[in-house]
Amino acid sequence: MDSKPNDGKRLTPRSPRSALEPDTIDLPPRRSKSARHPLVVIGNAVLSLFVLLAVLVGALLYVGNQQFDAPGPLPQDKVVSIPHGSGIRDIADVLNREGVIDQPWIFIGGVLVLKAREGLKAGEYQFRAHASLRDVVATIVDGKVVTHQISIPEGVTSEQIVARLLDDDVLSGNIKEIPREGTLLPDTYNFTRGVTREQMIQRMQAAQQRVVKEVWDRRSPDLPIKTPEQLVILASLVEKETGKPEERSRVAAVFVNRLKQKMRLQSDPTIIYGLVGGKGTLGRPILRSEIDQPTPYNTYLIDGLPPGPISNPGRASLEAAANPARTRELYFVADGTGGHVFAETYDQHQKNVARLRLIETDQKDQAPIDAASPPAAPQASPAAASPASAAPAATSSHRTPAHHGAGTPAQAAGPALKGTQQ
């Protein structure tokens, strides 16, 4: 048999004894002394621990992030108040108690991770239904507090404004004193829970001062008034005389024309204010005796403007008083429909009054029997006259009862009219 070549390699013959012994394998090299040093061993252990912790933290962050963005438990929108001085744990407890969140620790962790702890603010917040923890944190950090409103209508007195503020249960604190008449600007004001009533008064005063300055700076140059305070007084009369925006400048023109001609203003609202002050209304028609009753505000008896405003006028009345219509009108009277009819002469004014009387008579005749009978008049002393009018028709839309305009107050029917030609 032919033997295959061994490719140039020669086999070394082994003795029978060596052939029976196992082959020896080289031992691995021994670790260096530095690798066996205790510090190295500890370092390796610490490194392994850090790696393990990193993996664990990464897993927790992943799971936490999923929970942080998941829809929350709140079934519907809800307003929650976070008290002042609340810490992160207190806020989490409040939100958890109110059902906004159900995982307070993830909320706390998310705040810390986002470094938003210093941005958490007290206040009243509205949280959307199923808001996630991220949404909840953003709402608080962004300061999206709930805003409330209070509306002050034009023409109310300072006493009436104070009453409105005291009735609002969102505002806090008391009011030291009733502000001077005409120093508060009627408007709609936004505020947040925790704002005090005194702060609201201060806002209204600051707004009034700003508006009065703006209007005064743009006033007509030939006005017969000399100060911003007189402008407010005139505007308060305009405010109380008409509730129709389109009439304000004409009513203002009547008063301005009368002031220029040294005629008394003869404005019914000044009678009422002189009698009841800041209460605002008599609640009944004016008595003839009250027309002749001297008060500092009764413009049937005093010359010029009254000593102070009789209400808090709004911007529109201030602008009308500062820039009245260019007319020669000296009189106006109710037209029976909530507005007024104006006249330049006393003769035309008397015709307008007669027309009003006919309207009142027709309204009485057409009214149902039970509605036609006027309420019992208040008992007057022998010195007092009959009520100013049995039926106070043609009152200004939201102002004074029994109003008949400059030159003719509400009064008992008869040929003698207050506001005769001067």
C-alpha positions, 0 to 999 in steps of 0.5 A: 500500500502506498503511504501518503507523504506527511508534507515534510513533517516528521513525527517524533517517535514517543515512548510507550510510557509517554504515549500513555500520559495526557498531553500537557496544556500551557497555563494562562499567564498570571494576572498582574499584581496591579489587576489584583489590587483591592482598589481595582477590584472595588472600582470594577464593582462600583462601575458595574453597580453604576451600569446597573443603576443606569439601566434601572433609572433608564427603565424607570424614566421610560415607564415614568415618561409614559405615565407622565403623558398618559391621560389622567383620571379627571372625568370632567373639567374641574377648578382647583384652588392651590393655597398660598405657601404650598410646597410641591408635596402639598400641591401633589396632595391637593391634586390627588385629593381633588382627583386631578392626578392619581400618581402623586409621586410621578407628579413630583418626579416629573416636576423635579426632572423638568426643573419646574419646582420654582415655577409652581404657583398658588392660585385657582386653576381649571384642569381639563378632563383627563389632563395628563400629568404633563398638562397639569404641571404646564397649567400651574407653571404657566400660571393659567389661573381662572379669571373672574369678572365683575361688571359695573354699569354706567351711571351707578353711584359709588355707594352702589358700586361698593355694594356690588363689590361686597356682594361678590364672594370671590373678592376678599377683604373689606372696603375702608370707606365709600370713594368720592362720587365720580372717581370710579370708572364703570367697566368690566374688570377681570380679576383672580381669586385672592384679589381684595376689594380695596385693590378693585377700588384702586383699579377703578380709580386709576382707570377713571383718572386715566380716561378723564385725562385722555378725554380732557386733553381732547375736549372742545376748546369752547366748553364753558367748564374749566377743570376735569372735575367739572367735566366729570360733573357734567358727564354724570348728568348726561349719564343719568339723563339718557340711556341711548348712546346716540342721544348723549352728545345732544343731551350734553349740548343742551346743558352746555348751551344752557351754561353758556346762556346762564340758564339753570340746568333743571335736571331731574336726576339732580333733585333725586341725588340731592334727596337720597345721595348715593342710594341712587333712586327714590323708587317713586315719582318726584313730588312737586314739593321736592322740586322746590326743596333746596339742596346743594344739588337741585339744579332747578334752584341753583345756578350752574353745575351742582357741587359734585358728580351725581353718579360715576359716568362711563367713557362715552358720557365723558366724551359726549360732555367733552365734545357735545353736538353742535346744536342750539337746543335748550330743551328736551323731553321724553318722547314716550318710547324711551328716547327724547325729543329736543327743541331750540325754543320754549314754544316748540318745547311746550308743543313737545310736552303737550304731545307727551301728555297726549301719549300718556293719556292714550296709554292710560286709556288703552291700559287694562282696568286693573293696570290703569289705576295708579298706585296709591300716592304717598301721604303728603303733609299739608305743605307738600303738593301732590305727587309729581306725576300719576303715571311716570311715563317717558322715564329715561331707559335705565336712569331716573323715574319720572324724568322729563328732561331739561326744562320740564320735570315730571309733575302734576298735570296743569298749565304751569310747567317748571323750567319756564323760559329764562 
